[in-house]
Amino acid sequence: MLTFKFDWDPLLELHIPNLDKQHQHFFKLGRHIEQLLLVYCAGITDTELLNLLYELRDYITYHFYEEEKVMEELSFPDIEAHKLEHQQFLKYINGINYTKLCQHPYEELSLIKEKMVDWTFSHIVQQDQKLTEYYKK
């Protein structure tokens, strides 16, 4: 099984400053979840979990809006497929059950981290990198 850590690597940069900064924030959120999992969520409060969930939801909503705006400005050809991926991930993030998260923080954060890792490889590494060539033009 692949071990992945949310350590930002400049190779992931799109060379679109605003989006790169936002992707780095996604990695910070992932890193925060990793740190909580390392200590088995010891001492985490329901309020801290709620704040983390709000931050993740706010980030995803804002980032997808900004990224789609850039794609429109660049006349990115695969914009509809890209937006669909965004909608599916946003649906997952917005569907996270706060009550379940508070009852079983380690298990639920593990699932969230796994989804974030999958998103990193399937979307940020593969799909978002396609934006770079359009931005350079």
Protein Blocks (a to p, Z undefined) as FASTA:
>chain_A
ZZdddddcfklpgoiaklmmmmmmmmmmmmmmmmmmmnoogoiafklmmmmmmmmmmmmm
mmmmmmmmmmmmnopaklmmmmmmmmmmmmmmmmpcfklmmmmmmlmmmmmmmmmmmmmm
mmmmmmmmmmmmmmmZZ
